[in-house]
Amino acid sequence: LPHPGDCDRRAMSGLSSRLSGQMVLAPLTRGGNLPFRRLCAEFGAEVTLGEMIFARQLLKGDVIERARLRRASNEQVFGVQIATNDIEEGVGAAKLAAAAGADWVDLNCGCPIHEATRRGLGSAMLRQPVR
């Protein structure tokens, strides 16, 4: 995956065209696990997104976070959602996601759950966008 500053319009247009008009399964913390996504794909979800992954724990080799990178064989277009407030961690986690087969990466900036906001992630990032 290219660094956000290196993205050109063609690359973004390619992703946009792959997602346009597709049935998209939104990320579901504690609900969007692989068996659920597999079932949703069977029922017509064309674009799926895995559960939120904490970048720091993923980079430390946490087995639970690594398992969230797994893609079901019937997921046509699969994305990984990363929660981080550190650019280098986010880039490292995105590289692992790409190596695991993710088609795209979503940076979580809106999750309101305490597990994320207490770490300064998710919607807590919107409180101090300059940081």
C-alpha positions as a Markdown table, in Angstrom:
| # | Residue | x | y | z |
|---|---|---|---|---|
| 1 | Leu | 0.0 | 0.0 | 0.0 |
| 2 | Pro | 1.4 | 3.4 | -0.8 |
| 3 | His | 2.0 | 6.0 | 1.9 |
| 4 | Pro | -0.9 | 8.4 | 2.0 |
| 5 | Gly | 1.3 | 11.3 | 0.7 |
| 6 | Asp | 2.4 | 9.1 | -2.2 |
| 7 | Cys | -1.1 | 8.2 | -3.4 |
| 8 | Asp | -1.9 | 9.4 | -6.8 |
| 9 | Arg | -5.4 | 10.0 | -8.2 |
| 10 | Arg | -5.3 | 6.8 | -10.3 |
| 11 | Ala | -4.7 | 4.6 | -7.3 |
| 12 | Met | -7.4 | 6.2 | -5.3 |
| 13 | Ser | -9.7 | 6.1 | -8.4 |
| 14 | Gly | -9.0 | 2.3 | -8.8 |
| 15 | Leu | -10.1 | 1.6 | -5.2 |
| 16 | Ser | -13.1 | 3.9 | -5.5 |
| 17 | Ser | -14.2 | 2.2 | -8.7 |
| 18 | Arg | -13.9 | -1.3 | -6.9 |
| 19 | Leu | -16.1 | -0.1 | -4.1 |
| 20 | Ser | -18.7 | 1.9 | -6.1 |
| 21 | Gly | -22.1 | 0.3 | -6.1 |
| 22 | Gln | -21.0 | -2.7 | -4.0 |
| 23 | Met | -22.7 | -4.0 | -0.9 |
| 24 | Val | -20.3 | -3.1 | 1.9 |
| 25 | Leu | -20.2 | -4.8 | 5.3 |
| 26 | Ala | -19.3 | -2.1 | 7.9 |
| 27 | Pro | -16.7 | -2.9 | 10.5 |
| 28 | Leu | -18.2 | -4.4 | 13.6 |
| 29 | Thr | -16.0 | -4.5 | 16.7 |
| 30 | Arg | -16.5 | -7.8 | 18.5 |
| 31 | Gly | -18.9 | -8.9 | 15.8 |
| 32 | Gly | -17.1 | -8.7 | 12.4 |
| 33 | Asn | -15.0 | -11.9 | 12.9 |
| 34 | Leu | -14.1 | -14.2 | 10.1 |
| 35 | Pro | -17.0 | -16.7 | 10.4 |
| 36 | Phe | -19.5 | -13.8 | 10.4 |
| 37 | Arg | -17.9 | -12.1 | 7.4 |
| 38 | Arg | -17.8 | -15.5 | 5.5 |
| 39 | Leu | -21.6 | -15.8 | 6.2 |
| 40 | Cys | -22.2 | -12.2 | 5.1 |
| 41 | Ala | -20.2 | -12.8 | 1.9 |
| 42 | Glu | -22.3 | -15.9 | 1.2 |
| 43 | Phe | -25.4 | -13.7 | 1.5 |
| 44 | Gly | -24.1 | -11.1 | -0.9 |
| 45 | Ala | -21.7 | -8.8 | 0.9 |
| 46 | Glu | -19.2 | -7.8 | -1.9 |
| 47 | Val | -16.9 | -5.7 | 0.2 |
| 48 | Thr | -16.0 | -6.7 | 3.8 |
| 49 | Leu | -14.0 | -5.1 | 6.5 |
| 50 | Gly | -12.5 | -6.9 | 9.5 |
| 51 | Glu | -12.7 | -6.0 | 13.1 |
| 52 | Met | -10.7 | -3.0 | 14.4 |
| 53 | Ile | -7.1 | -3.9 | 15.0 |
| 54 | Phe | -4.9 | -2.1 | 17.5 |
| 55 | Ala | -1.7 | -1.3 | 15.5 |
| 56 | Arg | 0.6 | -1.4 | 18.5 |
| 57 | Gln | -0.5 | -4.8 | 19.6 |
| 58 | Leu | -0.4 | -6.1 | 16.1 |
| 59 | Leu | 3.2 | -5.0 | 15.7 |
| 60 | Lys | 4.1 | -6.6 | 19.0 |
| 61 | Gly | 2.9 | -9.9 | 17.5 |
| 62 | Asp | -0.3 | -10.3 | 19.5 |
| 63 | Val | -2.0 | -13.5 | 18.2 |
| 64 | Ile | -5.5 | -12.1 | 18.6 |
| 65 | Glu | -4.7 | -9.0 | 16.5 |
| 66 | Arg | -2.9 | -11.1 | 13.9 |
| 67 | Ala | -5.9 | -13.4 | 13.6 |
| 68 | Arg | -8.0 | -10.3 | 12.7 |
| 69 | Leu | -5.9 | -10.1 | 9.5 |
| 70 | Arg | -7.3 | -13.4 | 8.2 |
| 71 | Arg | -9.4 | -13.3 | 5.1 |
| 72 | Ala | -12.1 | -15.8 | 4.2 |
| 73 | Ser | -11.8 | -17.4 | 0.8 |
| 74 | Asn | -15.1 | -16.0 | -0.4 |
| 75 | Glu | -14.4 | -12.4 | 0.6 |
| 76 | Gln | -14.1 | -10.6 | -2.8 |
| 77 | Val | -12.7 | -7.3 | -1.6 |
| 78 | Phe | -11.4 | -7.3 | 2.0 |
| 79 | Gly | -10.3 | -4.3 | 4.1 |
| 80 | Val | -8.6 | -4.1 | 7.4 |
| 81 | Gln | -9.4 | -1.4 | 10.0 |
| 82 | Ile | -6.4 | 0.0 | 11.9 |
| 83 | Ala | -6.6 | 1.9 | 15.2 |
| 84 | Thr | -3.6 | 4.0 | 15.9 |
| 85 | Asn | -2.5 | 7.6 | 16.7 |
| 86 | Asp | 1.1 | 7.1 | 15.6 |
| 87 | Ile | 2.0 | 7.4 | 11.9 |
| 88 | Glu | 4.9 | 4.8 | 12.0 |
| 89 | Glu | 2.7 | 2.3 | 13.8 |
| 90 | Gly | 0.0 | 2.8 | 11.3 |
| 91 | Val | 2.3 | 2.3 | 8.3 |
| 92 | Gly | 3.8 | -0.8 | 9.9 |
| 93 | Ala | 0.3 | -2.2 | 10.6 |
| 94 | Ala | -0.8 | -1.4 | 7.0 |
| 95 | Lys | 2.2 | -3.2 | 5.6 |
| 96 | Leu | 1.3 | -6.3 | 7.6 |
| 97 | Ala | -2.3 | -6.0 | 6.4 |
| 98 | Ala | -1.2 | -5.8 | 2.8 |
| 99 | Ala | 1.1 | -8.8 | 3.2 |
| 100 | Ala | -1.8 | -10.7 | 4.7 |
| 101 | Gly | -3.9 | -10.0 | 1.6 |
| 102 | Ala | -5.9 | -6.9 | 2.5 |
| 103 | Asp | -7.1 | -5.0 | -0.5 |
| 104 | Trp | -7.4 | -1.7 | 1.4 |
| 105 | Val | -6.9 | -0.3 | 4.9 |
| 106 | Asp | -9.2 | 2.0 | 6.9 |
| 107 | Leu | -7.8 | 4.2 | 9.6 |
| 108 | Asn | -10.3 | 4.3 | 12.5 |
| 109 | Cys | -11.0 | 7.9 | 13.5 |
| 110 | Gly | -14.6 | 7.5 | 14.8 |
| 111 | Cys | -14.9 | 4.5 | 17.2 |
| 112 | Pro | -16.5 | 5.7 | 20.5 |
| 113 | Ile | -15.9 | 2.6 | 22.5 |
| 114 | His | -14.0 | 3.0 | 25.8 |
| 115 | Glu | -11.4 | 0.4 | 24.8 |
| 116 | Ala | -10.2 | 2.7 | 22.0 |
| 117 | Thr | -10.8 | 6.2 | 23.4 |
| 118 | Arg | -9.0 | 5.5 | 26.7 |
| 119 | Arg | -5.9 | 4.9 | 24.5 |
| 120 | Gly | -6.4 | 8.1 | 22.6 |
| 121 | Leu | -7.6 | 6.2 | 19.5 |
| 122 | Gly | -10.9 | 6.2 | 17.5 |
| 123 | Ser | -13.1 | 9.2 | 18.2 |
| 124 | Ala | -10.6 | 10.5 | 20.8 |
| 125 | Met | -8.4 | 11.5 | 17.9 |
| 126 | Leu | -11.0 | 14.0 | 16.7 |
| 127 | Arg | -10.6 | 15.9 | 20.0 |
| 128 | Gln | -7.0 | 16.8 | 19.2 |
| 129 | Pro | -6.7 | 16.5 | 15.4 |
| 130 | Val | -3.3 | 18.4 | 15.3 |
| 131 | Arg | -1.7 | 15.7 | 17.3 |
